Every structure is written in C-alpha cells, then in structure tokens.
C-alpha cells in the first residue's frame, strides 16, 4: 500500500513538474516604468500573459538604450520563450534582433516600430500607424478653430520615430490651411513638467497662440498646468494630446482638454502577447500588426472611459 502511494505521489510530482516546465516565460523590456502610457502597456501585457497561462519577467529600461540592450541579453541568457520590447533607442533594435534570432527566441516589438529593412521570420511588430495619430489630432483641432489660428507644438523625444511622425503630421495638416501657422515648437520629452515650463515661458514672453498640439497626453496635461500657473484659462485654448489616458479624459471632462487620440495600450499589449504566443508555438504571424488610432472628443469621450 505504501509503495503504491509513493508511486502515485511520485507520478503526481512528475506531472506537476512537466506542467511547470511547460509554462511559457516571456521576457518583457519596457522603455520606462513611470511613464503613464507604459504603465498601461505593461499592465496589459501582464494581464494577457496570465490569460494565456504564461509567466512574465519584466524589466525597466529607464529610458536608457544601453541598459535595455543588456536586459535583452539577460533574457536570452535566461532562455525565455519569447521577448517583448518597447524600444528605448532604435539604434539598438538591429542588435536585439540579431541576438534573438541567433538564440532562436521570438522577438516582438511593441508600440515603437524599429522599421528594419526586412523582418525576420521570428520577429514582429504590434502597434499603431503614427501617420493616423497626429493627423487625426490636428485635423480636429483645425476644424474646431475654423481652420485659422496660431499653433504651438510640444514635441516628445526627438530620437523617437513616433514623435517625429506625429510632429510631421501636425505640420502637414497646418500647411493645408492658409490662415493657420505654427509659430513655436519645443521638445518636452513626453513630460508634463517640461511642457508646463515651455507654455509658461511662451505666455510670459508674450507669444500669441490659440492652439496647442502635443505629441502625447502627458505634455497636453502639462500645457494645461502651465496655463493655469500663469493665470490663463485652458478653456480659452484648443489643446490636443495623443494616447487617450485616464488623466487626459478627466481633463476633457472638465473642458480643459479639447482632443485626444486613443492609442490603445490594451490593444497593443494583448496583440503583442498573442503574437508572441503564436511564435512560441511556431505558428505563422504577420510581421506588422496594426492597432487603429481613434479620435476622442468631448462628445464621444464616454466611450473610452
């Protein structure tokens, strides 16, 4: 009887160990933990991985490309089953791809597209087409301004392709309308504090503007803060952001933010995990997996809360 019981227990332990060994492990490299949009992304990745029965090992790149590349090397050395990365520095993406391919580990870029000359079979991207983002934002701001007015632009990170494209989108829309003009552009590195400081300086210097187009919601929120600090009413301006974050929607509810564009963190996160899991199972995937942007205005904001 005892020997039979021991055999049953041993079999159970063996099956349990096999089940544990079969649990996929995904290494996730985030660009920066304390960025609001990145928080939404990593929470979404964690949630979707759990729904797949996968474990996640997550690292904070701290906006440091060298550090993030080292973290990817560590993922590979730890023999994770797949890697998901929001790239800090696009110049490190080719090396990440090379290392992952040599190790035979699937690599999924999320949110920030490194745009290689050619995608390898074991790599993919999940994110949104940035040409839509700034275009949707500025077209709506222009419409509400009756296609006239002076525009200031708050730019994210100049080394980030999304920031570059969003700024070009705004410039292209403004160029279409003869009575609109961009009068100032400042790099605020996606940050509220920097955006607030620049807006305060513009007001103090007597710069006249009607419209603020920010590359993300954090800078748009900073613009609202900056206006309030110098005694201006944000409701007297047209202010646009991108991302559709909860904080931005709250300000929109107060009438202080005019426009945002939803970049679905949940959609990107779940899509990245789904693609990673298919690659782990050696199933075919598309190299580019797009999650559409959606315009958010005071009239439809309830749909996104």
Helices and strands as residue ranges (DSSP letters): H 2-21, E 25-30, H 36-51, E 55-60, H 65-77, E 82-85, G 90-92, H 93-103, E 106-110, E 123-127, H 130-144, E 149-155, H 161-175, E 180-187, H 192-204, E 211-214, H 217-229, G 234-236, E 238-240, H 246-253, E 259-262, H 265-280, E 288-290, E 294-297, G 301-304
